[in-house]
Amino acid sequence: MWEVFIAENVVNDILKWLETQLQRNEGIKIDTIANKSGYSKWHLQRIFKDFKGCTLGEYVRKRRLLEAAKSLQEKDMSILDIALMYGFSSQATFTRIFKKHFNTTPAKFREHGELPDTRRFMSCENS
């Protein structure tokens, strides 16, 4: 019983920390998250997947994509700058991953894309 409570608190703390990092546009590395949590990377991944249904890496990628999509709509920045700002290694990588999740390119999304329902998009069942 206590293990479940503690693990749930760890996951909630991680989610809060991730949101802070995203708002600051700071890098998010799973090793850093593991160090902050006090758990090994492997153990942290297992705890996170048990509670959220997807890996920490999948969750982080979807959060970064959602923030990037918001930036495409709200900011007058190049697609490359947005890709780099959210931790993608290149515009090509960003475009490939973006298209997989949004079924359109970042450029077309910027013109007339609509943000998805956040809860549905972030659901790990859609990973």
Secondary structure, DSSP 4 states (H G I P E B T S, - for coil): -HHHHHHHHHHHHHHHHHHHHHHHT----HHHHHHHHTS-HHHHHHHHHHHHSS-HHHHHHHHHHHHHHHHHHH----HHHHHHHTT-S-HHHHHHHHHHHHSS-HHHHHHH--PPPHHHHH-GGG-
